Amino acid sequence: MKIGNFKKLAALTFALAFLSCGITNAQTPNAYGYSTGYGTVYGSFGLASTMQSMYNVSRAQMQRSTARNAMIKKWGLAAVEKAEREAGSRSSTGTKTSAPSNPEIFVPPPPVVRNHGVYRPDPSVDTGKALADNLGDTPEEKALIKRIYAATKAGYEKEAALKGWQNNIAAGLTFFTVTAMTVYHDAEEPSDEAVNTYYKVMNVALDEMPELATVASKDKQAFNNMLIGFSGMQVAVYLEAKQNNDADALATSKKLAGMLIEMILKTDPENLRIENGQIVMK
């Protein structure tokens, strides 16, 4: 995507990221500029507070997913799924009368599907305008931001529909994470298998956050859209730097991706890696 003055776009995106970084301990809606940059990203202080713990919850779920995959390699998928069904049955009845068919497979019951990350789309949510108004100073800058957002959103929605991931912030978090870590590490994108695994982890992690159930659907939608917008702007800056073989611009795109990872995921960007073909959260 040819965007012209990528340095200006990077500076615009940095402006919001700078406002929003380093405020993870905010306790009130007015603390640390919540009403400016932070509020623009999260939509409501309730969602902002809820998402503070998202990375740690996701990392714990990722560790469980890794352990499950190891058991599948050892015992086979059918045996592990059977053990999970048996564990779920014992959990639902509160009894231990039925012994597991394979006592060497230790698994928790399958997670309860709550769909906390799912939202109902509202046509009144105009994230392209919100991004443009918060980041752009001139009509040209605003138009550029809207154009990048619209193109990214169209591609994202097409892919989400193919995967059955529509209207779920687990998908937006997956898209943002894959984009940001690819730009930050200047590396190849993770495989489809790794991305699918990460999405499943995000979905289960969000379901483990009961506070998310009370967040307004419009706030979830706005947050998901913001993730898409930030992803698109990162890609635009990064691709232009790559096309121009500009080392300084690549360093700028890396810094921008790192700031956004810290802002959204609340972790050091070095904690996101590809190991053994999978996305790893340190």
N, C-alpha and C positions, 0 to 999 in steps of 0.2 A: 504494500500500500504506500503510494507516494504521498507524503504529507507536506513537503516543503520544509519550512523552518522547524525542524525537530527540536532544536535547542529551546525555542520559545515554548513549545508544547511541554518539554521536560520541566522547564521552569514553572509553568502553570501547575503541573501536577505536583511538583515539589511543594508548592505553596500550601496546598491542602494537606499533604502528608506531614509537612513541618508543623502545621497547626495541631495536628492530631496525634503526633508521636509523643511518647513520654508521659501520657496522662492515664495510665492504666489504673491508678489509684484514686481516680475521681470519685467522690462520694455524693455529690449533689448535681442536679442538672446544670447548674451554672459554673461548676468547678472546671478549671483548666480549659476554658474556652469550649465547653461542650456545645454551647449554643452556636458556635461557628463551625470549625472543621469537623470536630467529633460528631456533632449532631447531624451534619450533612451526610456522614457515612452511615450512621446507625439509625437515624430516623426518630428514635425515642430513647430516653434514658433507660427505660425498662429493658429494651433490647441490648443497649450498651452494657448494662450491668450483667445481663445474662451471658453475653458472649465473652466476658472476661475469662471464664473457666473453660471455654470451648477447646482450646488447644490441649490442655491437660487431660480433659475427658477423652478427646480424640486419640491422644497418645496412648492412654491406657487401653482403649478399644483396639488400637493398632497392635499392641502387644498381645492381646487376646487373639486377634486374628492371625498373627504370626504363629502363635502356639497351636491354633487350630489347623493351620496349613501343615505344620510339622506332623501332627497326628494323622492328617489325611495321607501324607506321604508314607507314613509307617503302616497305617491300618486300612487305608482306602476310604473313599468318600462315603460309600454306603454304610460302612461300620460306624463311622463318626456320626453321620446323620441319625442312625438308629440309636446310638448312645444319647444323642441330644434329645430325641423324642422320648426316650425312657426317662431322662433327667427332667424333662418338662412335665411328664406325667406324674412323677413323684412330687415335683414342686407344686403342681396344681391340687393334688389330693392331700399334701402335707403328711404323707406316710412314706415309710421305707420298706413296705412289705414286699415289693417286687425288686429282686436283685438285678443289677445290670447284667446284660447278656455277656458283656466283656468287661470284667472289673478292672482291667488294666487301662481302659480308656476313661480318663477323668475329664469330664466336660461339664460346663454349666448348662442349665436349660437354655433353649433358644431364646433370643431377646424378644420381648413383647413389641410388636409394631404399633407405634403411636402416631407416626407421621407428624412429629412436632415441627419439622422443617417445611412442611407443605403449606402453601398459601393459596388464596383465591385471587386471581389477577383482577386488578381494578384499573380500568382504562384512564382514570383521572391521574394516576401516578405517572408523571412525566420526568423521568430521570435524566433524559438528554438535556432538557431545559435546566434542571437543577444543577447538573454538572457545568453546563455552559455559563450559567449565572454566577456560580461560585468560583469558577476558574478563569473565565474569559473576561478581558477588559474591553476589547474592541469587538465590533460586529464580525470582523473576520475571524478572530479567535473563537468567538462563540459558535460561529458556523462550522469551523474546523472540528471543534469538540463534539458538536451534535452529529457531524458526518461520521466521525470515527465511532461514536457510540452506536449510531444506527446500523452501521455496517457490522460491527462486532455483535450486536444484539441479534441481527438477522442470522448470522452464522451460528451463534450459540443456540438459538431457538431451534434451528433445523437439526443440529446434532442432538440436543436434548430430546426432541421428539422421536428421533430414531432410537434412542436408548431407553425411552420411557421415563425420562428424568424431569419432565416439565414441572414448572411451578414448585420447585423444591430448593431451598437454600443449600442443601447438601450438594446439589449440582453446581451452584454458583461458587461455593467454596472449593469444589474440585477444580473447576475451570480456572479460578483465580490462582490456586496453589500451583497447578501445573504450569501456568503461564509465568508466574513470578519466579519459581525455582528454575525454569528453563532460561529465563532472561538473566537471573542472578548468576547462575553457574555457566552461562554461555554454552549450553549443552543441548544434546538432542532431547526431544520430548520423551517422556516415559511411554512405555508400550501401552496398548489398549488394555491389556490384562492388568497392568499396574494401576492405570486410571480407574478401571472398574472396581478394583479392590479398594482403592482410596475412597471412591464414592460410597461404597457399602459401609466402610468404616465411619465416614462422615454421617451417614444416615442413622446408623445405630447410636453414634455419639450424641447427636442432637436429640434422639429419643430418650437419652439418659439425662437430659436436662429439663426437669419438670417445669421450671420457670418459663421455658420457651412456649409452653402451651397457652400461656396467658398473654403473649405478645400479639398485638393487632396484626391482622393479615397484611394490611397496607405497609406496615413497618418491615415485615419480612420481605415483601416484594421490593420495596425501595432499597433495602440492604442488598438483596440479590442483584438487582439492577446495577447498584453501585459497584459491586464486584466485577460485573461484566464491563462496565465503563472503564474502571481502572485497568483491567486486563487489556482492553483494546488500546488504551493509551500507552501502556508499556510496550506492547507489540509494535505499535507504530514507531515509537522512538528507537526501539531495538533494531527493527528491520532496516530503518533508514541508516543507522550507524553501520550495520553489517554491509549494506549495499555500497556504502561509501568507504568501507574499510577504514573507518575512523576510530582509532584506539581511544581517543579522549571521549568520544561519544559513547563508545561501548562501556567505558568506565562510568559515565554518567548514568547510563541505563541500568547498570549493575547496582549503583547506589540507590537509584529510584526504586528498583525492585526490592532491595533490602529494606528500605524505609517502609514500603507498603506491607511487606511481610510482617515487620514489627508492629505496624499499626493495626492490621487486620487480624493476624494470627497470634500476636502477642508472644513472639519467640524470635530468637536470633536466627537470621536466614541460614546460617551455617548448620542449623539443626535439621534442615530439610535436605535429604540426600536420596540418591538411588542406590540401593544395595541389593544384590542378588535379584535384580530385575524388578524390584518393588520400591515404592515410595516409603521412605523411613522417616519417622518423626523422633528426633532425639529428645 
